[in-house]
């Protein structure tokens, strides 16, 4: 199975932005932290950039697997990165 490339993961991190403290992005939304993580996040939570980097790799796995399993032809890395990033 392919994984999102480092350059694409770095691009995703730049697009999402990093927040070390849990916050509410818009009124009525759920608490968010790191690079946009919401699962299990409570107001008052904090996260280091290193913790966020590790969590991002873990949270990308189901998306990477879904893209890989949906492909009928093996994609090249650029194609895989684009599909996973969407």
Buried (B, 14 or more C-beta within 10 A) or exposed (E): EBBBBEEBBEBBBEEBEBBBEBEEEEEEEEBBBBBBBEEEBEEEBEBEEEBBBEBBEEBBEEBBBEBBEEEEEEBEEEBBBEBBBE
